[in-house]
């Protein structure tokens, strides 16, 4: 895929994010604080002396919020697209999961309940490779269990659980 030319703000945001997340940026910030502290006695810890650091840190923090948010939005979108690709390409995955970041909190809570139920069903399995789709969890569980119940490994697992619980 050919890379498109990024706009000026995106180029700046990428550069600033990389630069401010570096060790050099941390050292510069620490050095600034040390210089400010050392100059305290020279300026007799005046209101102006305090105002300089307060104003400087406030401005830097204010601007960094936007740069960090820009970077986070881009990273989040890229991760979501990668996960959507995995979901879309996997035969057994539910396509309902693609693009769920746009659901409401209530809808996400409902999906969470489905996955809690899947987890409860998975805990009952004696085969760690068993999977369930969100649409057919109970049916799959019953079908699998009825097929397994006649097999010796299932019967042995049930006996071992009975012995362990005594």
C-alpha positions as CSV (number, residue, x, y, z in Angstrom):
1,X,0.0,0.0,0.0
2,X,1.4,3.4,-1.0
3,X,1.8,5.8,1.9
4,X,-0.1,9.1,1.4
5,X,1.5,12.4,2.2
6,X,0.6,13.4,5.7
7,X,-0.6,16.9,6.6
8,X,1.6,19.3,8.5
9,X,-0.1,18.8,11.9
10,X,0.1,15.1,11.6
11,X,3.8,15.3,10.8
12,X,4.4,17.6,13.7
13,X,2.3,15.5,16.1
14,X,4.3,12.4,15.1
15,X,7.6,14.2,15.6
16,X,6.5,15.8,18.9
17,X,5.2,12.5,20.3
18,X,8.4,10.8,19.5
19,X,10.6,13.7,20.8
20,X,8.7,14.2,24.0
21,X,8.6,10.5,24.8
22,X,12.4,10.3,24.6
23,X,15.0,10.2,27.4
24,X,16.5,13.4,26.1
25,X,13.1,15.2,26.6
26,X,12.9,13.9,30.2
27,X,16.5,15.1,30.9
28,X,15.7,18.5,29.4
29,X,12.6,18.8,31.6
30,X,14.5,17.7,34.7
31,X,17.3,20.2,33.9
32,X,14.7,23.0,33.5
33,X,13.3,22.2,37.0
34,X,16.8,22.1,38.5
35,X,17.8,25.5,36.9
36,X,14.5,27.0,38.1
37,X,15.2,25.7,41.7
38,X,18.8,27.0,41.7
39,X,17.6,30.4,40.6
40,X,15.2,30.6,43.5
41,X,17.6,32.3,45.9
42,X,18.7,34.7,43.2
43,X,15.1,35.9,42.7
44,X,14.4,35.6,46.4
45,X,11.6,33.1,45.7
46,X,9.5,35.9,44.4
47,X,6.0,35.6,42.9
48,X,7.4,36.2,39.5
49,X,9.9,33.3,40.0
50,X,7.0,31.0,40.9
51,X,4.9,32.4,38.1
52,X,7.5,31.5,35.5
53,X,7.5,27.8,36.3
54,X,3.7,27.7,36.7
55,X,3.0,29.4,33.4
56,X,5.6,27.3,31.6
57,X,4.4,24.0,32.8
58,X,0.7,24.9,32.3
59,X,1.4,25.9,28.7
60,X,3.4,22.7,28.0
61,X,0.8,20.5,29.6
62,X,-2.1,22.2,27.7
63,X,-0.4,21.6,24.4
64,X,0.8,18.1,25.2
65,X,-2.8,17.0,25.9
66,X,-3.7,17.6,22.3
67,X,-0.6,16.0,20.9
68,X,-1.1,12.9,23.2
69,X,-4.8,12.7,22.2
70,X,-3.9,12.9,18.5
71,X,-1.4,10.1,18.9
72,X,-3.7,8.0,21.0
73,X,-6.6,8.4,18.5
74,X,-4.3,7.3,15.7
75,X,-2.9,4.3,17.6
76,X,-6.4,3.3,18.8
77,X,-7.8,3.4,15.3
78,X,-4.9,1.3,13.9
79,X,-5.4,-1.3,16.7
80,X,-9.1,-1.4,16.0
81,X,-8.5,-1.9,12.3
82,X,-6.0,-4.7,13.0
83,X,-8.4,-6.4,15.3
84,X,-11.3,-6.0,12.8
85,X,-9.1,-7.7,10.2
86,X,-8.4,-10.6,12.5
87,X,-12.1,-11.0,13.3
88,X,-13.2,-10.7,9.7
89,X,-10.7,-13.2,8.5
90,X,-11.4,-15.9,11.2
91,X,-14.0,-18.4,10.3
92,X,-15.3,-19.0,13.8
93,X,-15.3,-15.4,15.0
94,X,-18.5,-13.4,15.3
95,X,-18.7,-10.6,12.8
96,X,-20.7,-8.7,15.4
97,X,-17.5,-7.8,17.1
98,X,-16.2,-5.8,14.1
99,X,-16.5,-2.1,14.9
100,X,-18.0,-2.6,18.4
101,X,-16.1,0.5,19.6
102,X,-19.1,2.5,18.3
103,X,-21.6,0.8,20.5
104,X,-23.1,2.4,23.5
105,X,-22.0,1.6,27.0
106,X,-25.2,-0.3,27.6
107,X,-24.7,-2.4,24.4
108,X,-21.1,-3.2,25.5
109,X,-22.3,-4.3,28.9
110,X,-24.7,-6.7,27.2
111,X,-21.9,-8.2,25.1
112,X,-19.9,-8.5,28.3
113,X,-22.6,-10.6,29.8
114,X,-22.5,-12.9,26.8
115,X,-18.8,-13.4,27.3
116,X,-19.2,-14.0,31.0
117,X,-21.6,-16.8,30.0
118,X,-19.1,-18.2,27.5
119,X,-16.5,-18.2,30.2
120,X,-18.8,-20.1,32.5
121,X,-19.4,-22.7,29.8
122,X,-15.7,-23.0,29.0
123,X,-14.9,-23.7,32.7
124,X,-17.2,-26.7,32.5
125,X,-15.3,-28.1,29.5
126,X,-12.7,-30.8,30.0
127,X,-11.1,-29.9,26.6
128,X,-9.3,-26.6,26.5
129,X,-9.6,-26.4,22.7
130,X,-13.4,-26.1,22.8
131,X,-14.8,-22.8,21.5
132,X,-18.2,-21.2,21.3
133,X,-19.7,-18.5,19.1
134,X,-21.6,-15.8,20.8
135,X,-24.7,-16.7,18.8
136,X,-24.8,-20.4,19.7
137,X,-23.0,-20.8,23.0
138,X,-25.6,-22.8,24.9
139,X,-26.5,-25.0,21.9
140,X,-22.8,-25.7,21.1
141,X,-22.2,-26.5,24.7
142,X,-25.1,-29.0,24.9
143,X,-24.1,-30.6,21.6
144,X,-20.5,-31.0,22.6
145,X,-21.5,-32.3,26.0
146,X,-23.9,-34.9,24.7
147,X,-21.1,-36.2,22.3
148,X,-18.5,-36.2,25.0
149,X,-20.6,-37.9,27.6
150,X,-20.2,-41.3,25.8
151,X,-16.4,-40.9,25.5
152,X,-14.1,-42.4,28.1
153,X,-12.0,-39.3,28.6
154,X,-15.2,-37.4,29.6
155,X,-16.4,-40.1,31.9
156,X,-12.9,-40.2,33.5
157,X,-12.9,-36.5,34.0
158,X,-16.3,-36.6,35.7
159,X,-15.1,-39.4,38.0
160,X,-11.9,-37.5,38.8
161,X,-14.0,-34.3,39.6
162,X,-16.2,-36.4,41.9
163,X,-13.2,-37.9,43.7
164,X,-11.6,-34.5,44.1
165,X,-14.7,-32.9,45.6
166,X,-15.0,-35.5,48.3
